[in-house]
């Protein structure tokens, strides 16, 4: 599986790589339990998409789903501008 890029004009074929564009709801991912090694994400929610109030509803749903799909000992790396909403979950 490749990476997901939106609005990018990237040609990886020159270096022998390919990229799959896949778009899913991050609160309901099509993966089995404990099937992903790591999740790395930069959450734009609350700045361009939604509000801090929306984040307080969204972030717990995201975290539950990510804990479901990430393998034991796996990693979840999250970047977010809304540190207060995220901080209440950890």
DSSP file (Angstrom, degrees, kcal/mol; ACC not computed):
  #  RESIDUE AA STRUCTURE BP1 BP2  ACC     N-H-->O    O-->H-N    N-H-->O    O-->H-N    TCO  KAPPA ALPHA  PHI   PSI    X-CA   Y-CA   Z-CA
    1    1 A X              0   0    0      0, 0.0     2,-0.1     0, 0.0    18,-0.0   0.000 360.0 360.0 360.0 142.6    0.0    0.0    0.0
    2    2 A X        -     0   0    0      1,-0.2     2,-0.2    18,-0.0    17,-0.1  -0.074 360.0 -78.2 -96.1-161.4    1.2    3.5   -0.8
    3    3 A X        -     0   0    0     -2,-0.1     2,-0.6    18,-0.0    17,-0.2  -0.586  37.0-119.3 -97.7 162.6    0.7    6.9    0.8
    4    4 A X        +     0   0    0     -2,-0.2     2,-0.4    17,-0.1    17,-0.1  -0.927  33.7 175.6-106.4 123.0   -2.3    9.1    0.4
    5    5 A X        -     0   0    0     -2,-0.6     2,-0.4    15,-0.1     3,-0.2  -0.991  11.9-160.5-126.6 133.4   -1.7   12.5   -1.2
    6    6 A X  S    S+     0   0    0     -2,-0.4     3,-0.1     1,-0.2    -2,-0.0  -0.914  73.6   0.5-112.0 142.2   -4.3   15.1   -2.1
    7    7 A X  S    S+     0   0    0     -2,-0.4     2,-0.4     1,-0.2    -1,-0.2   0.804  97.1 128.6  56.1  34.3   -3.8   17.9   -4.5
    8    8 A X        -     0   0    0     -3,-0.2     2,-0.9     2,-0.1    -1,-0.2  -0.958  53.0-149.0-121.4 140.4   -0.3   16.9   -5.2
    9    9 A X        +     0   0    0     -2,-0.4     2,-0.5    -3,-0.1    -3,-0.0  -0.812  38.0 157.7-105.6  89.7    1.3   16.4   -8.6
   10   10 A X        -     0   0    0     -2,-0.9     2,-0.7    -5,-0.1     3,-0.1  -0.957  28.5-163.7-121.3 129.0    3.8   13.7   -7.9
   11   11 A X        +     0   0    0     -2,-0.5     3,-0.4     1,-0.1     4,-0.1  -0.886  18.6 163.7-112.6 100.5    5.3   11.3  -10.4
   12   12 A X    > > +     0   0    0     -2,-0.7     5,-2.1     1,-0.2     3,-1.3   0.528  58.6  88.2 -90.9  -7.0    7.0    8.4   -8.6
   13   13 A X  G > 5S+     0   0    0      1,-0.3     3,-1.3     3,-0.2    -1,-0.2   0.805  78.5  65.3 -62.6 -27.2    7.1    6.2  -11.7
   14   14 A X  G 3 5S+     0   0    0     -3,-0.4    -1,-0.3     1,-0.3    -2,-0.1   0.797 106.9  41.2 -64.7 -28.0   10.5    7.8  -12.5
   15   15 A X  G < 5S-     0   0    0     -3,-1.3    -1,-0.3     2,-0.1    -2,-0.2   0.228 122.3-103.1-105.7  14.1   12.0    6.2   -9.4
   16   16 A X  T < 5S+     0   0    0     -3,-1.3     2,-0.3     1,-0.3    -3,-0.2   0.699  82.6 118.2  79.3  19.5   10.2    2.9   -9.8
   17   17 A X      < -     0   0    0     -5,-2.1     2,-0.3    -6,-0.0    -1,-0.3  -0.755  46.2-152.4-114.5 163.0    7.6    3.4   -7.2
   18   18 A X        -     0   0    0     -2,-0.3     2,-0.4    -3,-0.1    -7,-0.0  -0.887   3.0-149.6-131.0 166.1    3.8    3.6   -7.3
   19   19 A X        -     0   0    0     -2,-0.3     2,-0.5   -17,-0.1   -15,-0.1  -0.998   3.6-151.5-140.1 130.2    1.2    5.3   -5.2
   20   20 A X        -     0   0    0     -2,-0.4     2,-0.7   -17,-0.2   -15,-0.1  -0.884  11.6-144.4-102.6 133.6   -2.3    4.3   -4.5
   21   21 A X        +     0   0    0     -2,-0.5     2,-0.4   -17,-0.1   -17,-0.1  -0.871  29.6 168.6 -98.0 112.5   -4.9    7.0   -3.8
   22   22 A X        -     0   0    0     -2,-0.7     2,-0.5   -19,-0.1    -2,-0.0  -0.989  16.3-167.3-129.6 130.5   -7.3    5.7   -1.2
   23   23 A X        +     0   0    0     -2,-0.4     2,-0.3   -19,-0.0    -2,-0.0  -0.968  19.4 156.8-124.6 119.2   -9.9    7.8    0.7
   24   24 A X        -     0   0    0     -2,-0.5     2,-0.7     5,-0.0     5,-0.1  -0.880  50.4 -95.5-133.4 164.6  -11.6    6.4    3.8
   25   25 A X    >   -     0   0    0      3,-0.4     3,-2.1    -2,-0.3    -2,-0.0  -0.757  32.5-147.3 -77.7 117.4  -13.4    7.6    6.8
   26   26 A X  T 3  S+     0   0    0     -2,-0.7     3,-0.3     1,-0.3    -1,-0.1   0.609  96.1  59.3 -67.8 -10.8  -10.7    7.6    9.5
   27   27 A X  T 3  S+     0   0    0      1,-0.2    -1,-0.3    38,-0.1     2,-0.1   0.485 116.2  32.0 -92.9  -3.2  -13.3    6.7   12.2
   28   28 A X  S <  S-     0   0    0     -3,-2.1    -3,-0.4    37,-0.0    -1,-0.2  -0.543  81.3-177.2-151.4  76.2  -14.3    3.5   10.3
   29   29 A X        -     0   0    0     -3,-0.3     2,-1.3    -5,-0.1    -3,-0.1  -0.516  32.8-124.6 -85.7 145.9  -11.3    2.1    8.5
   30   30 A X  S    S+     0   0    0     -2,-0.2     2,-0.3    -5,-0.0    -1,-0.1  -0.211  75.3 106.8 -84.3  47.8  -11.5   -1.1    6.3
   31   31 A X        -     0   0    0     -2,-1.3     3,-0.1     1,-0.0    -2,-0.1  -0.899  70.0-111.4-123.0 152.9   -8.8   -3.0    8.2
   32   32 A X    >   -     0   0    0     -2,-0.3     3,-0.9     1,-0.2     4,-0.2  -0.250  51.1 -73.7 -73.0 167.8   -9.0   -5.9   10.6
   33   33 A X  T 3  S+     0   0    0      1,-0.2    36,-0.3     2,-0.1    -1,-0.2  -0.363 115.6   3.4 -60.8 140.2   -8.2   -5.6   14.3
   34   34 A X  T 3  S+     0   0    0     34,-2.7    -1,-0.2    36,-0.2    36,-0.2   0.879  94.3 123.5  51.7  47.8   -4.4   -5.2   15.1
   35   35 A X    <   +     0   0    0     34,-1.6     2,-0.4    -3,-0.9    35,-0.2   0.473  48.4  75.5-115.8  -4.8   -3.5   -5.1   11.4
   36   36 A X  E     -a   70   0A   0     33,-2.9    35,-3.1    -4,-0.2     3,-0.1  -0.910  57.5-156.6-116.1 136.2   -1.5   -1.8   11.0
   37   37 A X  E    S-     0   0A   0     -2,-0.4    38,-1.6     1,-0.3     2,-0.3   0.890  74.8  -7.3 -74.8 -40.4    2.0   -1.2   12.2
   38   38 A X  E     -a   75   0A   0     36,-0.2     2,-0.4    32,-0.1    -1,-0.3  -0.997  49.8-151.0-157.4 152.0    1.8    2.6   12.5
   39   39 A X  E     -a   76   0A   0     36,-2.0    38,-3.3    -2,-0.3     2,-0.4  -1.000  14.4-177.6-125.7 129.0   -0.4    5.6   11.8
   40   40 A X  E     +a   77   0A   0     -2,-0.4     2,-0.3    36,-0.2    38,-0.2  -0.995  16.8 163.2-125.9 124.4    1.1    9.0   11.2
   41   41 A X  E     -a   78   0A   0     36,-2.4    38,-2.2    -2,-0.4     2,-0.6  -0.990  36.7-150.3-146.0 150.2   -1.3   11.9   10.6
   42   42 A X  E     -a   79   0A   0     -2,-0.3     2,-0.7    36,-0.2    38,-0.2  -0.939  27.4-148.3-117.7 102.9   -1.4   15.6   10.6
   43   43 A X  E     +a   80   0A   0     36,-2.9    38,-0.7    -2,-0.6    39,-0.3  -0.621  20.8 178.6 -80.2 112.1   -5.0   16.6   11.7
   44   44 A X    >>> +     0   0    0     -2,-0.7     3,-1.9    36,-0.1     4,-1.3   0.510  39.8 129.0 -84.9  -3.8   -6.1   19.8   10.0
   45   45 A X  B 345 +b   49   0B   0      1,-0.3    37,-0.3     2,-0.2     5,-0.2  -0.224  65.3  27.8 -60.3 135.4   -9.5   19.5   11.8
   46   46 A X  T 345S+     0   0    0      3,-1.6     6,-0.3    35,-0.1    -1,-0.3   0.161 118.2  57.3 100.5 -17.1  -10.6   22.7   13.6
   47   47 A X  T <45S-     0   0    0     -3,-1.9    -2,-0.2     2,-0.2     3,-0.2   0.797 129.8  -1.0-106.4 -59.7   -8.7   25.1   11.4
   48   48 A X  T  <5S+     0   0    0     -4,-1.3     2,-0.5     1,-0.2    -3,-0.2   0.700 137.1  42.7-100.7 -25.9   -9.9   24.4    7.8
   49   49 A X  B   <S-b   45   0B   0     -5,-0.8    -3,-1.6     2,-0.0    -1,-0.2  -0.858 116.7 -30.6-129.4  95.8  -12.4   21.6    8.5
   50   50 A X  S    S-     0   0    0     -2,-0.5     2,-0.3    -5,-0.2     3,-0.0  -0.530  72.6 -82.0  99.9-165.6  -14.6   22.0   11.5
   51   51 A X     >  -     0   0    0     -2,-0.2     4,-2.3     1,-0.1     5,-0.1  -0.813  37.9 -96.4-136.2 172.9  -14.3   23.6   14.9
   52   52 A X  H  > S+     0   0    0     -6,-0.3     4,-1.8    -2,-0.3     5,-0.1   0.885 126.3  54.3 -60.3 -38.2  -12.8   22.9   18.3
   53   53 A X  H  > S+     0   0    0      1,-0.2     4,-0.7     2,-0.2    -1,-0.2   0.924 108.1  48.9 -61.8 -44.0  -16.2   21.7   19.3
   54   54 A X  H >> S+     0   0    0      1,-0.2     4,-2.8     2,-0.2     3,-1.0   0.897 107.6  56.1 -60.4 -40.5  -16.3   19.3   16.4
   55   55 A X  H 3X S+     0   0    0     -4,-2.3     4,-3.1     1,-0.3     5,-0.3   0.866  98.4  59.9 -61.5 -37.2  -12.9   18.0   17.3
   56   56 A X  H 3< S+     0   0    0     -4,-1.8     4,-0.3     1,-0.2    -1,-0.3   0.733 114.1  38.0 -66.4 -20.1  -14.0   17.1   20.8
   57   57 A X  H <X S+     0   0    0     -3,-1.0     4,-0.8    -4,-0.7    -2,-0.2   0.821 121.3  44.3 -90.5 -42.2  -16.5   14.8   19.2
   58   58 A X  H  X S+     0   0    0     -4,-2.8     4,-2.3     1,-0.2     3,-0.5   0.920 103.0  61.1 -71.8 -46.8  -14.2   13.6   16.4
   59   59 A X  H  X S+     0   0    0     -4,-3.1     4,-2.6     1,-0.3     5,-0.2   0.862 102.3  50.3 -58.1 -43.0  -10.9   13.0   18.2
   60   60 A X  H  > S+     0   0    0     -5,-0.3     4,-2.2    -4,-0.3    -1,-0.3   0.894 111.3  50.7 -61.8 -36.4  -12.3   10.2   20.6
   61   61 A X  H  X S+     0   0    0     -4,-0.8     4,-2.0    -3,-0.5    -2,-0.2   0.918 111.4  48.2 -64.5 -43.4  -13.8    8.4   17.6
   62   62 A X  H  X S+     0   0    0     -4,-2.3     4,-2.8     1,-0.2     5,-0.2   0.945 111.4  49.3 -60.6 -48.7  -10.5    8.6   15.7
   63   63 A X  H  X S+     0   0    0     -4,-2.6     4,-2.5     1,-0.2     5,-0.2   0.895 109.7  51.1 -62.2 -41.8   -8.5    7.3   18.7
   64   64 A X  H  X S+     0   0    0     -4,-2.2     4,-1.5     2,-0.2    -1,-0.2   0.926 113.3  45.6 -60.0 -44.7  -10.8    4.4   19.3
   65   65 A X  H  X S+     0   0    0     -4,-2.0     4,-2.0     2,-0.2    -2,-0.2   0.913 112.3  50.1 -67.4 -42.1  -10.6    3.3   15.7
   66   66 A X  H  X S+     0   0    0     -4,-2.8     4,-2.2     1,-0.2    -1,-0.2   0.899 109.0  51.5 -65.1 -39.8   -6.8    3.7   15.6
   67   67 A X  H  < S+     0   0    0     -4,-2.5    -1,-0.2    -5,-0.2    -2,-0.2   0.849 109.1  53.6 -63.3 -32.6   -6.4    1.7   18.7
   68   68 A X  H  < S+     0   0    0     -4,-1.5   -34,-2.7    -5,-0.2    -2,-0.2   0.925 116.3  35.1 -66.5 -44.7   -8.5   -1.0   17.1
   69   69 A X  H  < S+     0   0    0     -4,-2.0   -33,-2.9   -36,-0.3   -34,-1.6   0.714  96.9  91.2 -88.9 -21.2   -6.4   -1.3   13.9
   70   70 A X  E  < S-a   36   0A   0     -4,-2.2   -36,-0.2   -36,-0.2   -33,-0.2  -0.584  79.1-118.4 -81.1 135.7   -2.9   -0.7   15.2
   71   71 A X  E >   -     0   0A   0    -35,-3.1     3,-2.6    -2,-0.3   -36,-0.1  -0.268  41.2 -84.4 -64.7 153.1   -1.0   -3.8   16.3
   72   72 A X  E 3  S+     0   0A   0      1,-0.3    -1,-0.1   -38,-0.1     3,-0.1  -0.402 123.4  21.7 -55.9 133.0    0.1   -4.2   19.9
   73   73 A X  E 3  S+     0   0A   0      1,-0.2    -1,-0.3    -3,-0.1    -2,-0.1   0.412  99.6 131.0  83.5  -2.4    3.4   -2.4   20.2
   74   74 A X  E <   -     0   0A   0     -3,-2.6     2,-0.4   -38,-0.1    -1,-0.2  -0.102  53.3-117.0 -73.5 179.4    2.5   -0.3   17.1
   75   75 A X  E     -a   38   0A   0    -38,-1.6   -36,-2.0    -3,-0.1     2,-0.4  -0.928  17.4-166.0-125.6 145.2    2.8    3.5   17.0
   76   76 A X  E     -a   39   0A   0     -2,-0.4     2,-0.5   -38,-0.2   -36,-0.2  -0.983  11.8-171.5-127.0 118.1    0.3    6.3   16.5
   77   77 A X  E     -a   40   0A   0    -38,-3.3   -36,-2.4    -2,-0.4     2,-0.4  -0.951   7.3-175.5-114.1 122.7    1.9    9.7   15.7
   78   78 A X  E     -a   41   0A   0     -2,-0.5     2,-0.4   -38,-0.2   -36,-0.2  -0.970  13.6-170.7-125.8 129.4   -0.4   12.7   15.7
   79   79 A X  E     +a   42   0A   0    -38,-2.2   -36,-2.9    -2,-0.4     2,-0.3  -0.963  22.8 157.6-110.4 134.2    0.2   16.3   14.8
   80   80 A X  E     -a   43   0A   0     -2,-0.4     3,-0.1   -38,-0.2   -36,-0.1  -0.986  44.7-147.2-155.7 147.0   -2.5   18.8   15.6
   81   81 A X  S    S+     0   0    0    -38,-0.7     2,-1.6    -2,-0.3     3,-0.2   0.742  94.1  74.1 -79.9 -26.0   -3.0   22.5   16.2
   82   82 A X     >  +     0   0    0    -37,-0.3     4,-1.8   -39,-0.3     5,-0.2  -0.532  57.0 159.6 -89.8  70.2   -5.8   21.7   18.6
   83   83 A X  H  >  +     0   0    0     -2,-1.6     4,-3.1     1,-0.2    -1,-0.2   0.815  66.7  59.4 -65.2 -32.7   -3.6   20.5   21.5
   84   84 A X  H  > S+     0   0    0     -3,-0.2     4,-1.3     2,-0.2    -1,-0.2   0.943 107.3  44.3 -64.1 -47.6   -6.3   21.1   24.1
   85   85 A X  H  4 S+     0   0    0      1,-0.2     4,-0.3     2,-0.2     3,-0.3   0.918 119.2  43.1 -63.8 -42.4   -8.9   18.8   22.6
   86   86 A X  H >X S+     0   0    0     -4,-1.8     3,-1.7     1,-0.2     4,-0.7   0.904 108.4  59.4 -69.4 -40.9   -6.3   16.1   21.9
   87   87 A X  H 3< S+     0   0    0     -4,-3.1     3,-0.5     1,-0.3    -1,-0.2   0.768  95.2  62.6 -61.5 -27.4   -4.6   16.5   25.3
   88   88 A X  T 3< S+     0   0    0     -4,-1.3    -1,-0.3    -3,-0.3    -2,-0.2   0.689 101.5  54.0 -71.5 -16.1   -7.9   15.6   27.1
   89   89 A X  T <4        0   0    0     -3,-1.7    -1,-0.2    -4,-0.3    -2,-0.2   0.702 360.0 360.0 -88.7 -21.6   -7.8   12.1   25.5
   90   90 A X     <        0   0    0     -4,-0.7    -1,-0.2    -3,-0.5    -2,-0.2   0.438 360.0 360.0 -99.2 360.0   -4.3   11.1   26.6
